[in-house]
C-alpha cells in the first residue's frame, strides 16, 4: 500500500510542474535564440563593388545592413580613394567608426549610463 501511495505522489509531482518546466524551457530557448549574424562587408568587397560600378548608395546600404564598422587611418582612406571608392562611401566608413566610438563612450567606467546632458546624441 505504501508503495502505491509513493508512486501516486511521484506521478502527481511530475504532473504539477510540467507546464512550468515546458514554459521555462521555451523561455530559455527563446532567450538563446539570436538573430543571425550578418557577414561583415570587407574593404576588398567595397573596392570590388566600386570598380564594378555599384552606386555609392548601394555600397552604403550593403555595409549598413551588415552593421560593419571601419577603423581606417587616413593613409588607408587615401588608398581606397585611389582605387575608386567614392567619397560618399569613404565618408560613411569614417562615420561608422565615429558612431561606434560614441556609442561606447556613453557608458562610463563604472557601467553607469551617462546622462542626456553629458552626451546628447551620436550623430
KAJOLIN-V323759 format. One record per backbone hydrogen bond with DSSP energy under -0.5 kcal/mol. NH is the residue of the N-H (numbers start at 1). CO is the residue of the C=O. Records with the same first field share a line. If there is no record, write none. Layout:
NH->CO  CO
This chain:
5->1
6->2
7->3
8->4
9->5
10->6
11->7
12->8
13->9
14->10
15->11
16->12
17->13
19->15
21->17
22->18
23->19
24->20
25->21
26->22
27->23
28->24
29->25
30->26
31->27
32->28
33->29
42->40
46->42
47->43
48->44
49->45
50->46
51->47
52->48
53->50
54->49
59->55
60->56
61->57
62->58
63->59
64->60
65->61
66->62
67->63  64
68->63
70->93
71->69
72->70
76->73
77->73
78->74
79->75
80->76
81->77
82->78
83->79
84->81
85->80
89->86
90->86
91->87
92->88
93->89
94->90
95->91
96->92
97->70  93
98->94
99->95
100->96
101->97
102->98
103->99
104->100
105->101
106->102  103
107->104
108->112
111->108
114->106
118->115
119->115
